[in-house]
Amino acid sequence: MRLEKADIVIYLNLSRFVCLTSYIKRVIPHIGKGRADMQEVCLEKLDFKFMKYTWNFPKTSGRRNKERLGMYSNKKYENMSIEMYNSIINRY
């Protein structure tokens, strides 16, 4: 497992709204077309199953991920807010 070998874990604690808004902003301009980071045969579409997964993430996978982090108390753990994330991203 990667977590066992990690020196530091950065957990992006982003809200559901931020995640869904980012997804929609990425998808809308490319609906019916491909993106540079996708294979040519894959056309972009609004995926409501993925949107549901994103919305439920904090209650499902997010909770499991936090439990896994708790198992490795010897790891440096950085809980990153959206403000901190944006300040890092905007530097580049």
Summary of the structure (lengths in Angstrom):
residues: 92
radius of gyration: 16.1
end to end distance: 30.3
largest distance: 46.3
contacts: 182
relative contact order: 0.21
helix: 51%
strand: 13%
